């Protein structure tokens, strides 16, 4: 930052030709909602947005990435079966 004019205000001076291009970006959620925002990327795909996030909707939803939920349930069933056998 450096002083600007006789008023004594400080102004941030940005360097030229080092900043990425800023685009109008379309964000697409897995639930189908789309938003337009500004970003350095041309398009974004997200898994959860404000329309489908449990905090905002009040509904609990299991988001399974890579079969983790099924693996956990299988493991839990095996543990439960072992405990019942003992």
Secondary structure, DSSP 8 states (H G I E B T S, - for coil): -EEETTTTEEE----TT-S---EEEEEEETTS-EEEEEESSSEEEES--TTT-HHHH-------SSSHHHHHHHHHHHHHHHHHH-
